[in-house]
Amino acid sequence: MTNPTAQTRTPLVDAHTHIFLWGENPREGYLSERTRRSWLTRLIIRLTGIDREQGETLSEKMRHRLLRHLEASRIDYAVVLAQDAVYRHDGSRDDASTHFYVSNDYVLDLAKRSAKVLPGCSINPWRKDALSELERCHAAGARLIKLHTAIQGVDPERKEFDPFYARARELDMVLMFHTGYEHSCTVVSQRYTDPGQLARPLGHGGVIIAAHCGTCALFDPEDYYPAFVRMMQRHDNLYGDTAIMASLIRWGSLKRLSLEDADIRSRILHGSDYPFPPARLPYLLRTGLFPPERRNPLDMDLRIKQSFELGEGYGDRVLELLGLGT
Ligand SMILES: [Zn+2]
């Protein structure tokens, strides 16, 4: 018997989630020694209660937790992002400078295990084989590529990246750029996270997502959000996602976004930044003290963000951008 509600309900998509790998098999992915020891990694491990999860290794436990939450969630699909390594400008891989790595094969494989997972591959455009990796990911079913400007050392304005941007456009691949100061991992440069620097990829005409809408933390020396708004006004192929924006250190950023005009809000996409959990305290008046969603960080994050006026296509527009809309 079919469920009529399931057929008519608009799907809900989380366009920005992560999986971490501890490094038992470094070819699949790893966190560097420095990242493993950082206070934030230790805090996330504590907050997520990962030890109680099923699995032999920490990586298995993290994967189990993601799939368990996703399965139980209102979210119908989640883009799970890979994270490419740092590359030198001669195209060679720099493992010593790579502190967070998740291979494309790992997320492509995850998508085969769960119908709710959409693979978000990651390619550092400095790598020698960037174009063939782009084609390989496309052939394997990925429609979104993440470029981590700060961690991967990718300055979006480099003219050397034009062939990469052009090929992504030809293949109708969405390019997601990290924007706004990065705090969770060692960075090459925060300067590359300014959304004002996205003019070159935007000029190729394909869909570009500015992850985090250029928002920075309250204590950062700069605020890139005004540059995000300016770029949104100039380029109608630019979108923003709300990943990490329900965190304490970005207090006020969702409210600010919800006050933008309708044209900007119509290009805002839901993203959580799972496994980073949303803060509940600033949103108690919106969600109540004990919302039923509190046991599932994916649902809790969605509940908080849906309490703001973030445009009609907030929960599902990304499907259309990925060529998966109906
Ligand atoms: Zn993220």
Boltz pocket constraint, residues with backbone or C-beta under 6 A from the ligand:
constraints:
  - pocket:
      binder: B
      contacts: [[A, 16], [A, 18], [A, 243], [A, 273]]
      max_distance: 6.0
